[in-house]
Amino acid sequence: MSNSDRVVLALGGAGTVGSGVVKALLDKGFKVAVISRDSSRLEKLRSFVSSNNKNNLTTIVGNVGTEEGAEQAKEALLTEVGKVTDIVSSLGFSWWQGGPPHTQTLKDLQWVMETLLLSTFVSWKAFFPLVKDNSDSTYTFITGGAGEKLLMPGTGFLTVGAASTLAFCQVLREEYPEVPCKLNQLKINTGVGTPERMAPGYLNHLDLGEAVTSLVERRDTSHTVFTINCPADLKTVILEGNL
Ligand SMILES: NC(=O)c1ccc[n+]([C@@H]2O[C@H](COP(=O)([O-])OP(=O)(O)OC[C@H]3O[C@@H](n4cnc5c(N)ncnc54)[C@H](OP(=O)(O)O)[C@@H]3O)[C@@H](O)[C@H]2O)c1
């Protein structure tokens, strides 16, 4: 199956991480679909990708973080694109430093868990059946780390949310050891930015997108966690396919 026959659903594709992935996938000839709650973010994404690729990008307004919203988005998606062969999930938010736990409310923690963990679970439950039994398919999670680097004053709830998403991905690997679809994860232990908003040690979202695209293109690993601590580590993901 050539890249042009493959349709990748990029969950979170309108975000900082996701937009780099979407652009890289389109540049390699894949068809890509993105669901976002915000039509203006989708417009921004359309103007960000190369003009000769725009026809290969399908955008749908929807909320994949609720069971009802995810089912509605799935129906709209299948009507538009017919099939999904691959999924990349980078749902969540870029950063959270709301303060130490005693200054926070239950609502704050609920928001963190809803955006990081619950949207990842609910969308996985809705969309995984589309690719689960196909050995030519991939499902790739992009998560943050939850180690020492993240835990600094005021980031506690981010660590709680990131840790729970990591645990969820581990649970999937353990519960579905034999699933035909290739199930992989990139665990990013550093910041990710657009070329205009970079800081020392950050990953350029376009370089990250290239690494994710090579993983999706190759389909030769499953149940693997690629840990990315610095930009050089992305090369490992890309080069492993050329060994
Ligand atoms: N940015 C970083 O520095 C960094 C570093 C390490 C790891 N990561 C990982 O990458 C993930 C994404 O980060 P990011 O920087 O790309 O965040 P972002 O720019 O805020 O984008 C997150 C995306 O997730 C989507 N999303 C969240 N809940 C949703 C829902 N219920 N329904 C539909 N879409 C939903 C948002 O969609 P809408 O368009 O609908 O708002 C948005 O497009 C993080 O959660 C983290 O695990 C990021």
The ligand as an SDF file (V2000), in Angstrom:
LIG
                    3D

 48 52  0  0  0  0  0  0  0  0999 V2000
    4.2900   21.0420   23.5130 N   0  0  0  0  0  0  0  0  0  0  0  0
    5.2110   20.4580   24.2680 C   0  0  0  0  0  0  0  0  0  0  0  0
    6.1670   21.1180   24.7070 O   0  0  0  0  0  0  0  0  0  0  0  0
    5.1320   18.9730   24.5680 C   0  0  0  0  0  0  0  0  0  0  0  0
    6.2440   18.3670   25.1470 C   0  0  0  0  0  0  0  0  0  0  0  0
    6.1930   17.0360   25.4600 C   0  0  0  0  0  0  0  0  0  0  0  0
    5.0480   16.2960   25.1790 C   0  0  0  0  0  0  0  0  0  0  0  0
    3.9730   16.9030   24.6110 N   0  0  0  0  0  0  0  0  0  0  0  0
    2.7960   16.0530   24.3660 C   0  0  0  0  0  0  0  0  0  0  0  0
    2.0770   16.4390   23.2400 O   0  0  0  0  0  0  0  0  0  0  0  0
    0.6990   16.6120   23.5760 C   0  0  0  0  0  0  0  0  0  0  0  0
    0.1650   17.7610   22.7350 C   0  0  0  0  0  0  0  0  0  0  0  0
    0.8390   18.9470   23.0780 O   0  0  0  0  0  0  0  0  0  0  0  0
    0.6880   20.2690   22.2080 P   0  0  0  0  0  0  0  0  0  0  0  0
    1.7980   21.1620   22.5800 O   0  0  0  0  0  0  0  0  0  0  0  0
    0.4930   19.9100   20.7750 O   0  0  0  0  0  0  0  0  0  0  0  0
   -0.6650   20.8580   22.8190 O   0  0  0  0  0  0  0  0  0  0  0  0
   -1.6990   21.8430   22.0680 P   0  0  0  0  0  0  0  0  0  0  0  0
   -0.9690   22.7470   21.1590 O   0  0  0  0  0  0  0  0  0  0  0  0
   -2.5510   22.4320   23.1260 O   0  0  0  0  0  0  0  0  0  0  0  0
   -2.5530   20.8440   21.1880 O   0  0  0  0  0  0  0  0  0  0  0  0
   -3.3120   19.8130   21.7940 C   0  0  0  0  0  0  0  0  0  0  0  0
   -4.3790   19.3670   20.8740 C   0  0  0  0  0  0  0  0  0  0  0  0
   -5.1770   18.4130   21.5850 O   0  0  0  0  0  0  0  0  0  0  0  0
   -6.4870   18.6450   21.2030 C   0  0  0  0  0  0  0  0  0  0  0  0
   -7.5160   18.2140   22.1450 N   0  0  0  0  0  0  0  0  0  0  0  0
   -7.4700   18.2020   23.4840 C   0  0  0  0  0  0  0  0  0  0  0  0
   -8.6510   17.7700   23.9600 N   0  0  0  0  0  0  0  0  0  0  0  0
   -9.4400   17.5330   22.8920 C   0  0  0  0  0  0  0  0  0  0  0  0
  -10.7490   17.0860   22.7340 C   0  0  0  0  0  0  0  0  0  0  0  0
  -11.4950   16.8010   23.7950 N   0  0  0  0  0  0  0  0  0  0  0  0
  -11.2730   16.9600   21.4840 N   0  0  0  0  0  0  0  0  0  0  0  0
  -10.5230   17.2850   20.4180 C   0  0  0  0  0  0  0  0  0  0  0  0
   -9.2470   17.6960   20.4900 N   0  0  0  0  0  0  0  0  0  0  0  0
   -8.7280   17.8300   21.7260 C   0  0  0  0  0  0  0  0  0  0  0  0
   -6.6000   20.1260   21.0230 C   0  0  0  0  0  0  0  0  0  0  0  0
   -7.6800   20.2940   20.1390 O   0  0  0  0  0  0  0  0  0  0  0  0
   -8.5020   21.6180   19.9100 P   0  0  0  0  0  0  0  0  0  0  0  0
   -7.9250   22.0570   18.6200 O   0  0  0  0  0  0  0  0  0  0  0  0
   -9.8730   21.1150   19.8560 O   0  0  0  0  0  0  0  0  0  0  0  0
   -8.2120   22.5410   21.0730 O   0  0  0  0  0  0  0  0  0  0  0  0
   -5.2670   20.4920   20.4090 C   0  0  0  0  0  0  0  0  0  0  0  0
   -5.3190   20.5010   19.0040 O   0  0  0  0  0  0  0  0  0  0  0  0
    0.6990   16.9090   25.0810 C   0  0  0  0  0  0  0  0  0  0  0  0
   -0.4390   16.4990   25.7230 O   0  0  0  0  0  0  0  0  0  0  0  0
    1.8990   16.1380   25.5720 C   0  0  0  0  0  0  0  0  0  0  0  0
    1.4840   14.8440   25.9410 O   0  0  0  0  0  0  0  0  0  0  0  0
    3.9910   18.2280   24.2960 C   0  0  0  0  0  0  0  0  0  0  0  0
  1  2  1  0
  2  3  2  0
  2  4  1  0
  4  5  1  0
  4 48  2  0
  5  6  2  0
  6  7  1  0
  7  8  2  0
  8  9  1  0
  8 48  1  0
  9 10  1  0
  9 46  1  0
 10 11  1  0
 11 12  1  0
 11 44  1  0
 12 13  1  0
 13 14  1  0
 14 15  2  0
 14 16  1  0
 14 17  1  0
 17 18  1  0
 18 19  2  0
 18 20  1  0
 18 21  1  0
 21 22  1  0
 22 23  1  0
 23 24  1  0
 23 42  1  0
 24 25  1  0
 25 26  1  0
 25 36  1  0
 26 27  1  0
 26 35  1  0
 27 28  2  0
 28 29  1  0
 29 30  1  0
 29 35  2  0
 30 31  1  0
 30 32  2  0
 32 33  1  0
 33 34  2  0
 34 35  1  0
 36 37  1  0
 36 42  1  0
 37 38  1  0
 38 39  2  0
 38 40  1  0
 38 41  1  0
 42 43  1  0
 44 45  1  0
 44 46  1  0
 46 47  1  0
M  CHG  2   8   1  16  -1
M  END
$$$$
